[in-house]
Amino acid sequence: MTPEAEDAAHAAATRVARESYGKLVAFLAARDRDIASAEDVLSDALAAALAEWPRRGVPANPEGWLIVTARRRKIDAMRRGRVADEASQTLRLVAEELQAAEDAGPLPDRRLALMFVCAHPAIDEAVRAPLMLQTILGLDAAAIASAFLVSPATMGQRLSRAKAKIRLAGAPFRIPEREELPERLDAVLEAIYAAFAYGWEQAFADDPRGRNLAEEAIWLGRLIAALAFDEPEALGLLALMLYADSRRAARRDDAGRYAPLAEQDVSRWNLAAIDEAELLLRTASAKTRPGRFQLEAAIQSAHAARRHGGATDWPAIAALYDALYALTGSKVVAVNRAVASAEAYGEARGLALLDAVAAEGALETYQSYWAARAALCARAGRKEEAADAYRHAIGLEFDPATRAFLIDRLAELG
């Protein structure tokens, strides 16, 4: 085994795991709805790939090889764990599917069906999005726990219980009929957006898996928008993600320094993505059923208008944030609303809104609150308060470029 062969095999296994994890889990779990078992045998198959591919070469159909290997692991586990008569019917069905996987070409893509299984009414609403992030995108419980502000152990227990419920409830792996869509759609959209947000935060991290999550979320957004074209929130979510992703290249300047939205070079924005988002938002708005994602997309559209004349319509953005806050009551929205109001009507208005949301608590560890407060206090000439807020924001920020930006702002206070 040469180092080059080992590296190539490892790269191939990593690529398949990154690009096809949810597809493989969905295929493996479709018959018996046992997601946990599908994840276990897929993990074993990936380990086998790392051991065998360097010696035998990467197969022509890596996905098919992993499916066949995982299915064989599953058959072996059934034979060890059950009496022959009890398991014979299941083993026969699995063996038939194993032969089909060996003979077939590209695997059917059942990821969207798996997403709706995760949004089944039997699953607790709070765990639906985390469950989709793990089963579709392969995020581990620790990463999901960090995003949802619970301990890894607690998140792991919740995910395990949810997978057991899917198996026991016999939730079918299918896309719901159109009349069933509305009650299940919200959970799916939230999961897609959570995946995009994670990828957006990781866009400049060393781990390429994090960077690819935003792209996969957009892919899932396109799929759900095509399926539920009459649902304006599905279109609004896709538009929102495209607006944000259009600015990916502008988030850092040529020297790698962080560039906040108001200071970004608009020539680095992806205009084709913005044009697509504008069309989606217009189509959604024409359906006259506004919702959270449409409002957030409309805010991004107002920011994107700067590419035409160089000015930002802050009163319009502030009004949209007022509507969004009335709809959601979110503290994250409240902080952004305060910043927009400060731009439109002065820092005194913005600080008053920040004070109001801070009085409700739960913002002590929210970096964006402290960064916003620091900037507005600095503009108001309250330098000591600004410095204190900048120090809080710097202590809570993990991205080196953003930390450097905040440190520079603190230094400018003198």
Residue pairs with C-beta under 8 A, 6 or more apart in sequence:
1 54
1 55
5 54
5 55
5 57
6 54
8 54
8 58
9 49
9 50
9 53
9 54
9 58
10 50
10 54
12 49
12 53
12 58
12 62
13 46
13 49
13 50
13 53
13 62
16 46
16 49
16 62
16 63
16 66
17 46
17 138
18 138
18 208
18 209
18 212
19 212
20 63
21 42
21 136
21 137
21 138
22 111
22 114
22 135
22 136
22 137
22 138
23 63
23 107
23 109
23 110
23 111
24 38
24 42
24 63
24 66
24 67
24 70
24 107
25 35
25 38
25 39
25 42
25 114
25 135
25 136
26 109
26 110
26 111
26 113
26 114
26 135
26 136
26 173
27 67
27 107
27 108
27 110
28 37
28 38
28 41
28 42
28 67
28 70
28 71
28 74
29 35
29 37
29 38
29 114
29 173
30 110
30 113
30 173
31 93
31 94
31 97
32 90
32 167
33 117
33 166
33 167
33 170
33 171
33 173
34 163
34 167
35 114
35 135
35 163
35 166
35 167
36 160
36 163
36 164
36 167
37 74
37 77
38 70
39 135
41 70
41 71
41 73
41 74
41 77
42 66
42 70
44 69
44 70
44 73
45 66
45 67
45 69
45 70
45 73
46 66
48 69
49 62
49 65
49 66
49 69
53 59
59 65
61 105
63 106
63 107
64 101
64 102
64 104
64 107
67 101
67 107
68 98
68 101
68 102
71 94
71 97
71 98
71 101
72 98
74 94
75 91
75 94
75 95
75 98
78 87
78 90
78 91
78 94
79 87
79 91
81 87
82 90
101 107
110 173
111 136
111 220
111 223
112 175
112 220
112 223
112 224
112 227
113 173
113 174
113 175
114 132
114 135
114 136
114 173
115 132
115 136
115 188
115 191
115 220
115 224
116 174
116 175
116 176
116 184
116 188
117 166
117 171
117 172
117 173
118 128
118 131
118 132
118 135
118 136
118 162
118 166
118 187
118 191
119 128
119 132
119 184
119 187
119 188
119 191
120 165
120 166
120 169
120 171
120 184
121 183
121 184
122 165
122 166
122 169
122 171
123 131
123 162
123 165
123 166
124 158
124 162
125 187
126 158
127 158
127 159
127 161
127 162
128 162
128 187
128 190
128 191
129 148
129 187
129 190
129 191
129 194
130 144
130 147
130 148
130 155
130 158
130 159
131 159
131 162
131 163
131 191
132 187
132 188
132 191
132 192
132 195
133 139
133 144
133 147
133 191
133 194
133 195
133 198
134 140
134 141
134 144
134 159
136 191
136 195
136 220
137 195
137 213
137 216
138 209
139 198
139 213
141 152
141 155
141 156
141 159
142 152
142 155
143 198
144 155
144 159
145 151
145 152
145 154
145 155
145 156
147 194
147 197
147 198
148 155
150 158
175 227
176 184
181 228
181 231
182 231
185 224
185 228
185 231
185 233
185 234
186 233
188 224
189 224
189 233
189 234
189 237
189 293
192 217
192 220
192 221
192 224
192 237
192 241
193 217
193 237
193 240
193 241
193 293
195 213
195 214
195 216
195 217
195 220
196 213
196 214
196 217
196 218
196 221
196 241
196 244
198 210
198 213
199 210
199 211
199 212
199 213
199 214
199 215
199 216
199 217
200 214
200 244
200 245
201 210
201 399
202 210
202 211
202 213
203 210
203 211
203 214
203 248
203 251
204 211
204 251
204 252
204 399
204 401
205 211
214 241
214 245
214 248
215 245
217 241
218 238
218 241
218 242
218 245
221 234
221 237
221 238
221 241
222 238
224 234
224 237
224 238
225 234
225 235
225 237
225 238
225 280
227 234
228 234
229 235
230 287
232 283
232 284
232 285
232 287
232 289
232 290
232 291
232 294
233 284
233 289
233 291
233 292
233 293
233 294
235 280
235 281
235 283
235 284
235 294
236 280
236 281
236 284
236 291
236 292
236 293
236 294
236 295
236 296
236 297
237 293
237 297
238 277
238 280
239 276
239 277
239 278
239 280
239 281
239 284
239 293
239 294
239 297
239 300
239 301
240 277
240 293
240 296
240 297
240 300
242 273
242 274
242 276
242 277
242 280
243 273
243 274
243 277
243 297
243 300
243 301
243 303
243 304
244 300
245 270
245 273
246 269
246 270
246 271
246 273
246 274
246 277
246 304
247 261
247 264
247 268
247 269
247 270
248 270
249 268
249 269
249 270
250 259
250 264
250 265
250 266
250 268
250 269
251 258
251 259
251 264
252 258
252 259
252 401
253 259
253 265
256 401
257 401
257 404
257 405
258 399
258 401
258 402
258 404
258 405
259 265
260 405
261 303
262 312
266 306
266 307
266 310
269 304
269 307
271 307
274 304
274 307
277 297
277 300
277 301
277 304
278 301
278 304
280 297
281 294
281 297
281 298
281 301
284 294
284 297
285 294
285 298
290 323
291 327
292 324
292 327
292 328
295 320
295 323
295 324
295 327
296 324
298 320
299 317
299 320
299 321
299 324
302 312
302 313
302 316
302 317
302 320
303 312
303 317
305 312
305 313
306 312
312 343
314 340
314 343
314 344
315 344
315 345
317 340
317 343
317 344
318 337
318 340
318 341
318 343
318 344
318 345
321 333
321 336
321 337
321 340
321 341
322 337
324 330
324 333
324 337
325 333
325 334
325 337
331 357
331 360
331 362
331 363
331 366
332 366
332 368
334 353
334 356
334 357
335 354
335 357
335 363
335 366
335 368
335 369
335 372
336 368
337 353
338 350
338 351
338 353
338 354
338 357
338 372
338 376
339 350
339 372
339 375
339 376
341 349
341 350
341 353
342 349
342 350
342 351
342 376
342 379
343 350
347 376
347 379
347 380
348 380
350 372
350 376
351 373
351 376
351 377
351 380
354 369
354 372
354 373
354 376
357 363
357 369
358 369
363 369
365 396
366 396
367 393
367 396
367 397
370 389
370 390
370 392
370 393
370 396
371 389
371 390
371 393
371 397
371 406
373 385
373 386
373 389
374 386
374 387
374 389
374 390
374 392
374 393
374 406
374 409
374 410
375 386
375 409
377 383
377 385
377 386
377 389
378 386
378 409
378 413
383 413
383 414
386 413
387 410
387 413
390 406
390 409
390 410
390 413
391 410
393 406
394 403
394 406
394 407
394 410
397 403
397 406
